[in-house]
């Protein structure tokens, strides 16, 4: 996602690499690459101009501190890293400030009105948002208010059955009347949030808008969310402005960012429409709705991944106590193919491999942004492990040439694929063992620079109530690591 934008920032970074001092000409060359990539990614022209002007002003007007303090240590920061940090700050500001809140406490049954053009992914996004609310302790009900698109009602009912969320429909009635009846039905069913899946059109026309205005007038929704297809580029800005003028939007949900190399809508829509991006719809899974974090997206654009977003995804699918036990085993080096298989299943729950990899800071190690990974590779690995005996899975070192041949035959994979898996497995096990023993500073070898460290720090929620891991959990984890080190000695 956003490969086109990322490419421009990468070129700018390369132009400044190795420079001990940065002159105005160097800045001009760097921002030229960024300007081209932003325009090619279909970012709105005035947004591009404003962004470039801010970056230039800061880059030319600030004194660069080549030695900075981080974590109680003195680190050396290059002018190039300083420039990237300016870009990171301005990108975050362009898409922020963050506001993912929904007004759900105003009355006994709250209403969320989902609007958008035809084909924007509105029905699927309605189901994703219902699932998000369900996971957060709400009792949602979805309303099939799109009476024009063939099979729209059936699609919503299928999604509702999968999520075990009730779907209200009333054939023969008008959409405003359907939504009004749904509010009464929600009280009867014990639901406290109602989501209206309204009809979309191929163009913004008065017929559509008048109908949506009638729904708003009759039901008084606390939240009106515009679902925007990121692939329509600059047109998304025009659509957002018209919907906001007629309906006074609460915010946006961007869809199909994972399928668009440009993604200009993500950078344009907030700045032009002055309404917050609430969520990102990523992938087909009904669990793949992310709260929008401008810092995370800015970090990904610059090739530094989104470590905090990855941690949040992990926390949603893993059992905390089991994770601590597994971490202790990893640090001791007692890692088996059964453990490896469990980790693969966790990864599959977190989403596609491409999405997971996009959140890792691989751009700093020469790995191209937007690298596509075949999810079938996980299935192949799973097939290899399932072809092993119980003993072989628990004793990886027992695999000799004869066993490897039998495993390859059993899973239908070439012998070299089995050997490759063993090599990767042993490499990972060795790295974990070195981390646990403390004999090698394995993470230090990754070469994470002060810019990346600062970005990760800024993404972490501040304050005791918002910490991803509270103080007690940190102490428990430290104890687990100490125990692992002692055992390893």
N, C-alpha and C positions, 0 to 999 in steps of 0.2 A: 504494500500500500504506500502511496505518496512517493513512489520511487523518483518521479520526475523532479519534485521539489527537493528531495534529499540529494539528488545528483548535483544540483547547483551549489548547495552548501558544501558538498564534498570537494568540488572543484575549487571553490573559494578557499577551503582549508588547505588544499594542496598548494595553491599559489602562495600562501603565507608561510608554508612549512620551512623551517630552517632559518627564517629571518630573525636576526637579533634585534633589528629596529624596523618598524613599519612606517613607511612614508605615505603621503597622500596618494601617490600613484598606485602603491600596492593596494590601498583601500579601494580605490576606484576600480581596479581590475577585479577585485574580489566581489564587490557589490554588483558589478556588471554581470557576473556569472549567476549570482542569486536572482537579479532582476529578470534575466532571460528565463530561468527555470520557473519562477513564479508566474510569469506571463504565459509560458507554455503549459503550465498546470491549470490554466484558466482561473487564476486568482484575479479578482476585480482590479481594474487598472489603478483607481485612486487608492485602494488598499495597498497595492504594491508600492506606489510612489511614497505614501506615508511611512510605510515600513522601512524602505531604503533610506529615506531622509533621517529617520530616527537612528538607524544603525550607523550611518555616516557621521552624524553629529556626535554620537557617543564615542565612536572609534577614534575620531580626530580630536575630540575635546577633552579626553580623559588621560590622566597620567597613569601609565601601566606600572603596577607594583609587581616586579619580577619575583619577589619573595613574599609568599603569603603564609598565614597561619591556618592550619587545618587539623583539628583533633589534637591540639596541643603540640603539633610538630611544625617545623618550618619547611615549606615546600617551595620548589622553584616553578614558577608559572611563566610560560613563554608568551610573547605577544599574540601568537596564533591562538593559543588557548583563551587568552583574554578576549579576542575578537569573537570566538565561538560562544563564549559566555554572554557577550552582549547580544548576539543573535538569539540565544536561548531565552534571555530575559524579555526581549522584544516579541518573540513568537508567543511566549506564555502570556504576555500582556495583550497581544492582539486577539487571542482566543478567550481570554479570561475577563473578569474574575470568575471563578467557578461558582455555579449555583445549580445544584442538582436537586434542590428541595421541591417537593410537591405539597400543595395545600390540601391536606386530607382531614383536617380536624374542625372545619368550620361548621359542619352539621352531621347528623346521624349517618346519612349516606352521602358521600362525596362523589363528584362526577369529574371524569377526565374525558375530554372531547378530542379524538384523534382525527386530524384533517391532513389533506395532502393531495397531490396529483395522482392520477391513475398510474399504477406500475411502480410507485415509490416504495412498496413493501409495507403498506399501512396495516393490512390485516395480520400479517406475521408479526409485525412490531407491536400491535395491540396485544397479541398473545404473549409476546416476550415481556412486555411491561406488566401484564397480569401475573405472569410467573414471578417477576421481580417483587411485586407487591405481596404475593403469596409467601415468598421466602422471608419477607420482612414482617410477617405476622398479620397481614391484612386478609380480608375475605372478599376477593374481587368477583365481579360478574361482568361478562362481556355482552355487548349488545350488537346484534347484527342489523345495523342501520343502513347498509348498502344494499338497496333493493333493485339496483340497476344492473350490476355486473353479474353475469351468469355464474352460478355456483359459489358466489361470495358467501352466502349464508351457510352453505354446506361446508365450505373451507373453515369457517370460524367454528362450526360445531365439531368438526374433526379435531381441530387444535384444542378446543375446550375439553373434549373427551380424553385427549392425551394428558392434559394437565389436571384433570378432575376439577375443572372450573365451570360453573354453570353459564350457559349461553341463552340469552333472551332473544326471541324473534316473534314477530306478529305479522304473518303474511296478509297482504291486502291493505295494510295501513300505510300511511305516509311516514317517512323517516322522523319528522318532529313528533308525531303521535307515538311512534314506537319508542322513542327515547323517553317521552313523558311517562308512558306505561311502565317502562323498565325501572324507573326510579321507585315507583310504588311496589313493583314486584321484588326489588332488591330488599326492601324492608321485610317483606313477607318471608323471603328465603334466608334472612339473617346475614346478608352481605352488607359491607360498609363502604365499598368502592365500586363504582360503575364506570366501565370504559365503553364509550360510543365509537364503534368502527363505522365511520361515515363514508359516503360514496366519494370517489375521486373522479376527476375528468382529465381528458388529454390537454385541455387548455383551461385557464382561469376565466370562467364566464359568469354572467349575472345569475343564471339559473342555479348553478352550484352554490354561489355565494349567498343568494337569498335563502336557499334551503338551510344552509349552515347557520345563518343569522337567526332563522326561525327556531332551530334547535337550541341555540344559545339563549334566546329570549324565553323559551318555554321551560328549560331545565336549569338555567343559571349555573353552568359548570364552573368549578373553582379553577380548573386547569384546562387550557386549550393548547395542545402540542401539535406542531407542524412536523410531519414526517417528510424528510427531504432526501431524495436520492442523490448521493454525492457525485454520481457520474454525469449529472446534467450541467455541472460546472457553473459558469456565471449566471445561467438562467435561474439557478436556485435563489440567487439574490433578488431577482425580479419577482419570483413567486413568493418569497418570504415577505417582501414589502407589501404586496397586494393583499395577502392573507392577513397580515398584521393590521393593515389599514381598515379592513372590514371586520375583523374579529378580535383585535387586541390580544395577540398571542402571549402565552406564558413562557414559551421557549421552543427549542427544536430537538428533534431526534434525527441524527444523521445515519443513513443506512448505506450499505454497499461500499463502505470505505475500503474493505478488504479486497474489493474487486476492481478498484480504480487506481491506475498508476498516477493519475493527476491529483485528484482530491482537493482542487482549489476551493470548493465550497466550504471546507473546514476552516480555512483561513479568512474567507470573505464574509460569511453570513453573520457572524457575531458583530463584526466591526461596522457593517453597513446597517443591519436591522436593529442593532442595540438591544437584542434579546439574547438570553444565554442558551448555549447548547447544553441540554440536560443529559442526554445519553448518546452512546454510539451503538448501533446495531452491527454486530460482527458475526459473520457466518450464519449457517442455517439452523443450528441448534437453538431450541427455545430458551436455553439458559444463557445464550450469548448476547446479553444486553449489558453494556458497561457504563457505569457512571462516568461522565466526561471529566477528564483531568487534563487541563491545558498543559501543565508541566510535563505530564507523561507523553502527550502527543508531540510536544516540542522536542523532547529528548529523543524520541524515535525518529523524527525528521532529521535530526543532526547526527544520527547513526549511533547514539548512545543507548538505544533500547529503552525499556520501561521496566526497571527492576521492581518498583513498587507495585505496578499493575500485575506483574507476574506473581508476586507474593500474595496479592489479593485473590487472584485466580486459584492459587494453590490452597489458600486457607478455606476456600469454598468447598473443595472436594476431598480434603484430607482430614482424618481423625487426629486431633492434636496429640493425644497420649501415644497413639501408635506412631506418629511422626517422630516424637522424641525417642522412642525405643529404636526406630529404624536409624535415626541419626547417630545414636550411640553405636549401633552395629557397624554403620558405615565408617565411623572414625576409628574403630578397632580393626577395620579391614575384614570383618566377618561378613562379607557380602556374597550372597549366593545367587544363582540364576533364578531361584524362586523369588528372592527379594527384587531382582531386576524386573521380573515379570509383573510384580505388584506395582513397581514404579511406572512401568509402561501403561498399565491400566489407569493409573492416576492421570498420566499425561493425556490419555484419550478423553478422559472426562473434562479436562481443562480446555479442550478445543483442538483445532487443527495444528499440526506441527509448524506450518508456515506462520500462524499467528503467534505461537509460543516463541519461535525463533526470532520473530520481529521484535520481541520485547527484550531480547538479550543484546548487550552492547557489542555485537559482532562487527559493526561497521568500523570500529577502531582497530580491527585486526585484519582488514583487507577483505572481509566477506561482504559481497555486494548487498545493498539495501533491497528489500523486497524479494529476497531469494525464495523461490518456490520449492517446497519439499513434498515429496509424494507420501501421503498418509498410508499408502499401502505397504510402505517399508516397515511400519509397526506390525502389520499383519504377518509379514515375512519373518520378522524377528520372533514373534509369538509362536509361529509355526515351528521354527527351529528349536525353541526351548521346550515346546510341547512334545517334540520328538525324542527328548532326552528321558532317561529313566529317573525315578525318584532319587536314586543315589547320585547320579551325575549332576542333577540340579543342585543338590546340597553340597557336592564336592567338585567344584569346577576344575580343580587341578588333576582330577582323575581322567580327563579327556585326552586319550591318546589317538594315534592315527586310525586305529581300527574302529574306535567308538565314533570318531568324526565321520568316517565313511558311512557307518550305519545310520547316524543322525541325518546326514545329507540325503541318503536314500529314502529315509522315512518321511522327510518333509518336502521332498521334491525340489530341493535347492542344490545348486552346484557346491562342491566341496569347499571352494574358495570363499563362498558366502558364509559358511559356518566358521571357517578360520578367521575371517574378517570380524565376525561377531565376537569370537573369543578374544581377539586382539584388543578390540575396543573395550570389552568388559574388563580385561586385566589392566588396561591403562587407567580406567576409571577407578578400579579398586586400589591400584597403587597410589593414585592421587589422593584418595580419601584417607588411606593409611598414613600418608605423609602429613596430611593436615592434622590428623589425630595425634600423631607422635610429636608434632612440633619441631621435627628435625629440619624441615624445609619450609620456607615461607612460600608455599605454593601459590597463594593468591597474589603475592607480590610479583611473581613472575608474569602475571597477566599484564602488568604495566599500566594499571589504571591511573590516569593522571589527575591532577588537582581539579581540573574542570569537571571530569566525570564524578569525582567524589563530592564536589559541591552541588552538582545537579541532583544527585541521589539524596543528599542531605535535605535539599530544599523541597523535594517531593514528599519526604516523610512527614506525616501529620504531626503538628506540634501540640504539646499539652498532654497531661496525664490521661485525660479521658479519650483521646483520639489515637494514642499510640497503638501500632499494629500488635506489638507484643508488650504486655505490661511488665513492671519491674520484677514481680515474682517469677514470671515465666523466664525472664532473662537470667535470674539467679539460678533457677532450676536447670536451664540449658548450660550455664557455666559449670555447674556441678557435674552434669552428664559428660561434658567435654573433659573435665579433670579426671573423672573415673576412667574414661576411655584411654587417656594418656597413661595413667598408672598401669592399666592392664596391658597396654601395648609395650611398656618397658619390660 
